[in-house]
Amino acid sequence: MPILANQIVWRKSGGAANTANSESYHGAMSTASGGVITTATLNNLFDNVTGPESNIGMDDYRLIYIYNANTESLVFTNCKVWIEGNTPSADDFVEIWPESSAAIGSDSTLTPASENAAPAGSVFTQPTSASPVTIGNIPATSKKAVWIHRHVNAGAAAFTTNNFTLGISGETLA
């Protein structure tokens, strides 16, 4: 049987018990039930931008993990990630960086000072499905660290239901 779509799981960081978005900028993968990043759910990774934050502009960073939850030793091979849909607001955007210093299966060792500080050595891009970023193979019950940067321009206008979508693809040999 191949790896099923629901066995490739996006998870927060911040430690095994973390469920808080604001703490998902460092550390080990969350294994708590509230650590799964669900689709079509607002504020499932970033919080709302406040009026003062939009006045001065801001940058937020999140560390997430792509987790292969398959327990039958199936490897998610040739894994690629991209931004499927960037934010519809003209006043902000997201970009990603698969952490090059964290080996497949390892936790990130980067510890930014806060959720507003970029991880050391990061190089963020906005890959598309036409030119995704290859992150390699993810063995069963293993993970890969990926960082997300959200930038909000100074003077950003309010925007209800702002969102973005990440894409992922890979293969399995079963």
Secondary structure, DSSP 4 states (H G I P E B T S, - for coil): -PPPGGGEEEEE-SSTT---GGGTTSSSPP-SGGGB--TT-TTSSSPPPPHHHHHH-EEEEEEEEEEE--SSS--EEEEEEEEEE--S-TTEEEEEEE-TTSPTTPPP----SSTTSPPTT---B--BTTBPEEEEEE-TT-EEEEEEEEEE-TTPPP-TT---EEEEEEE---
